[in-house]
Amino acid sequence: MKALMMTRFFTILSVVMLFSVLPVNGGSVTLAVLDFENRSFINATEYASLSQGLAEMMITELSQIEMIKMVERRRMQQMLDELKMAQSGLVSEESTVQVGRMLGASNLVFGSYMVMPDKKIRIDLRIVEVETGSVLKAEEITGKSKQILSLVKKLSKKLLEDLSVRLTRSESNILAQKQDLDLKAVMLFSEGLGFEDQNQLQKAYSSYKQALKIEPEFQQAKNAIQRIAEIKRQMQE
């Protein structure tokens, strides 16, 4: 078993070294957003799936900014999961920063959330500079659970300000848009991401469809359904 773990570790190391030689986009900020940590103290299991959903929602918002380049969430998380298996335990923040560096990220975004008994949600962020491993800035925001997308947009804007990223007028307008979402729809979307990470595409598709039944204009869920359809199409070719 130990030999197998070491084999996994060296496989990961080889992949990391491969990514370390890839060119980093000049003149832009390259970010990796990690899955958020669930700090809810009541019904924590119920809200666990939001870990992936909040990260994906923030990535979607940041991806619309021209000066921002995103490391794919699944790539980052997959490597971290493999590293956890190799080390037979939790991966330290230092190891996470190292993986981020090898993937070409200039900054990592660590997030956490807490759903409170009154259905309000608090979201916290820490921005870590990959080169030094130091925390550049910490941000937090609290609001009603139905405002979860608007809260993510506001935090994204704060994050960009902390990184001195200058937004165009249209980009500022995008992050200023308000849209209420039923928390159940967001949880179903997040559940779908978990299934998709496990390559359970039919279950993921079903969760995304259920999310859209509750919130027909939930753009991230629409994007996810299109992504699943494209994956299935490629598999059939």
C-alpha positions in Angstrom: 0.0 0.0 0.0 2.8 2.4 0.9 4.5 1.6 -2.4 1.3 2.4 -4.2 1.0 5.7 -2.4 4.6 6.6 -3.4 3.9 5.7 -7.0 0.9 8.0 -6.9 3.0 10.7 -5.4 5.7 10.5 -8.1 3.0 10.4 -10.8 1.6 13.7 -9.4 5.1 15.1 -9.2 5.7 14.3 -12.8 2.4 16.0 -13.8 3.3 19.0 -11.7 6.7 19.3 -13.3 5.0 19.1 -16.8 2.8 22.0 -16.0 5.7 24.0 -14.5 7.2 24.4 -17.9 4.0 25.8 -19.5 4.2 29.5 -20.3 2.3 31.9 -18.1 0.2 34.5 -19.8 2.1 37.8 -19.6 0.4 41.0 -18.6 -2.4 39.3 -16.8 -3.2 37.9 -13.4 -3.6 34.1 -13.2 -5.9 32.9 -10.4 -6.8 29.5 -9.0 -9.9 29.4 -6.9 -10.1 26.4 -4.6 -13.2 24.7 -3.4 -14.7 26.6 -0.5 -14.5 25.3 3.1 -17.9 24.6 4.8 -17.9 26.2 8.2 -21.6 25.9 8.8 -22.2 24.7 12.4 -25.9 23.8 11.9 -26.9 21.3 9.2 -23.4 21.3 8.0 -23.8 18.1 5.9 -26.8 19.7 4.1 -24.8 22.6 2.9 -21.6 20.6 2.1 -22.1 20.6 -1.7 -21.9 24.4 -1.7 -18.1 24.0 -1.5 -17.8 23.3 -5.2 -20.7 25.6 -6.2 -19.4 28.8 -4.7 -15.9 28.2 -6.2 -17.4 27.6 -9.6 -19.7 30.6 -9.4 -16.7 32.9 -8.5 -14.7 31.4 -11.3 -17.5 32.1 -13.8 -17.6 35.7 -12.7 -13.8 36.2 -12.8 -13.6 34.5 -16.2 -15.5 37.4 -17.7 -12.6 39.8 -16.9 -10.1 40.2 -19.7 -7.1 40.7 -17.4 -7.8 37.5 -15.5 -6.7 34.0 -16.5 -8.2 31.2 -14.5 -6.7 27.8 -13.6 -9.4 25.2 -14.2 -11.0 24.2 -10.8 -11.2 20.5 -11.6 -7.6 20.3 -12.6 -6.4 22.0 -9.4 -8.8 20.0 -7.2 -7.9 16.7 -8.9 -4.2 17.2 -8.3 -4.9 18.2 -4.6 -7.0 15.1 -4.1 -4.3 12.9 -5.6 -1.8 14.5 -3.3 -4.0 13.9 -0.3 -4.1 10.2 -1.2 -0.3 10.1 -1.7 0.3 11.7 1.7 -2.5 9.7 3.4 -3.9 12.8 5.0 -4.6 16.5 4.7 -2.6 18.7 2.3 -1.0 21.7 3.9 -1.6 25.2 2.6 2.1 25.3 1.7 1.7 22.2 -0.5 -1.4 23.8 -2.1 0.5 26.9 -2.9 3.3 24.8 -4.5 0.7 23.1 -6.7 -0.7 26.4 -7.6 2.7 27.7 -8.5 3.4 24.7 -10.8 0.1 25.3 -12.5 1.1 28.8 -13.3 -1.1 30.7 -10.8 0.1 34.0 -9.5 -2.5 34.0 -6.7 -4.7 31.5 -4.9 -8.1 32.2 -3.5 -9.1 30.3 -0.4 -12.7 30.6 0.5 -15.1 29.5 3.3 -18.7 29.9 4.0 -21.2 29.6 6.8 -25.0 29.2 6.4 -26.6 30.5 9.5 -29.8 29.4 11.2 -31.7 32.5 9.8 -30.6 31.4 6.3 -28.1 34.2 6.0 -24.8 33.2 4.5 -21.3 34.6 5.3 -18.5 34.1 2.8 -14.9 34.7 3.6 -11.9 34.9 1.2 -8.2 35.0 1.6 -5.9 35.9 -1.4 -2.5 34.3 -1.2 0.4 35.3 -3.3 1.9 32.2 -4.8 5.5 33.5 -5.1 5.8 34.3 -1.4 3.0 32.3 0.2 1.8 35.4 2.1 -1.8 36.5 2.5 -2.3 39.7 0.5 -5.8 40.4 1.7 -8.8 38.9 3.5 -12.4 39.8 2.6 -15.8 38.8 4.0 -19.4 39.5 3.1 -22.8 38.5 4.7 -26.2 38.6 3.2 -29.4 36.6 2.6 -29.0 33.2 1.1 -31.1 34.3 -1.9 -28.5 36.9 -2.6 -25.7 34.4 -2.9 -24.8 35.2 -6.5 -24.8 38.9 -5.9 -22.6 38.3 -2.8 -20.2 36.3 -5.0 -20.1 39.1 -7.5 -19.4 41.7 -4.8 -16.6 39.6 -3.4 -15.2 39.1 -6.9 -15.0 42.8 -7.4 -13.3 43.3 -4.0 -10.8 40.6 -4.9 -10.0 42.4 -8.2 -9.6 45.7 -6.4 -7.2 44.0 -4.0 -5.1 42.7 -6.9 -5.2 46.2 -8.6 -7.0 44.9 -11.6 -8.5 47.8 -13.6 -12.0 47.0 -14.9 -13.6 48.3 -18.0 -17.0 49.9 -17.7 -18.8 46.8 -19.1 -16.9 44.5 -16.7 -17.9 46.7 -13.7 -21.5 46.5 -14.9 -21.3 42.7 -15.1 -20.2 42.5 -11.5 -22.7 45.0 -10.4 -25.7 43.1 -11.8 -28.0 41.7 -9.1 -29.8 38.4 -9.4 -31.6 36.5 -6.6 -31.3 32.7 -6.6 -33.2 30.2 -4.5 -30.6 28.5 -2.3 -32.1 25.1 -3.2 -31.2 25.7 -6.8 -27.7 26.7 -6.0 -27.3 23.5 -3.8 -28.6 21.3 -6.7 -26.1 23.0 -9.1 -23.3 22.4 -6.5 -24.4 18.8 -6.2 -24.2 18.4 -9.9 -20.6 19.7 -9.9 -19.8 17.0 -7.3 -21.3 14.3 -9.6 -19.4 15.7 -12.6 -16.1 15.7 -10.7 -16.8 12.0 -10.1 -17.6 11.5 -13.8 -21.2 10.6 -13.0 -22.5 12.6 -15.9 -26.1 11.5 -15.9 -26.6 12.3 -12.2 -24.9 15.7 -12.8 -27.2 16.4 -15.7 -30.2 15.5 -13.6 -29.1 17.9 -10.7 -28.5 20.7 -13.2 -32.0 20.2 -14.7 -33.6 20.3 -11.3 -31.8 23.5 -10.5 -33.1 25.1 -13.7 -36.7 24.0 -12.9 -36.4 26.2 -9.8 -34.4 29.0 -11.4 -34.9 29.0 -15.2 -32.4 31.9 -15.6 -29.6 30.3 -13.6 -26.8 30.8 -16.2 -24.2 28.6 -14.5 -26.6 25.7 -14.5 -27.3 26.3 -18.2 -23.6 26.4 -19.0 -23.2 23.1 -17.1 -25.9 21.4 -19.1 -24.2 22.5 -22.3 -20.9 21.2 -21.0 -22.4 17.8 -20.2 -24.0 17.7 -23.7 -20.7 18.5 -25.3 -18.9 15.8 -23.3 -21.5 13.2 -24.3 -21.2 14.2 -27.9 -17.5 13.8 -27.9 -17.8 10.4 -26.2 -20.1 9.2 -29.0 -17.7 10.3 -31.8 
